[in-house]
Amino acid sequence: MLQWDERALHAAEGLTDAALKRLHPSLSLREFYPSLHLNLGEARRVVGDLAGARASAEQALAAARELPEDGYGQFIRAGIRRLLERVSSEA
């Protein structure tokens, strides 16, 4: 899982909004990054890399500032909060 999440984040870093818009006009990279960092953080937590998990959660939180205040944005922000709570309780 960890390698998959690392690869997904790396792949996103090689994309542009223009490339995504060719796939579908509503897609935007800024909406992918919070989830990608959140997933990577959870994978790091599972393997015991709590420092890496916290760093990923903080990156997710920063990226989530770009998300709208809709259901998806609330869902991702709640996931980030849960990850930070888990990391803190396991430290």
Secondary structure, DSSP 4 states (H G I P E B T S, - for coil): -HHHHHHHHHHHHT--HHHHHHH-TT--HHHHHHHHHHHHHHHHHHTT-HHHHHHHHHHHHHHHTTS-SSHHHHHHHHHHHHHHHHHHHH-
